[in-house]
Amino acid sequence: MERLGDLVKEHLILGTDKQDAEKQRDLWLSQNPALRVVRMHPVKLEPPTWLTRIGSKHVPRVSITVEYEEPDIRAAALSWPALPSEENHCEKHPAAP
């Protein structure tokens, strides 16, 4: 999904119940503070599978989808030092003609 030229990514968070999924979401967001959250979907019940039918209470049954944007890499690249040019070359290594 693209919005205004920025790439929006999705991250799926699983939990055994609503409270567990919200706790996992908060943990993931605290571990990724540089991300800009675009949209947080509500808790969604996952479709039943054999694993949830025969599994214990520790099997994920709900999910939360988080849409986010990563920090702009182009802005970080602009803050890097300039490449050597004729004005700022090192005396030890003269610029090529």
ABEGO torsion letter per residue (X at the ends): XBBGGBBBBBBBBBBABAAAAAAAAAAAAAABAABBBABBBBBBBBBBBAAAAABBAABBABBBBBBBBBBBAAAAAAABBBBBBAAABBAABBBBX
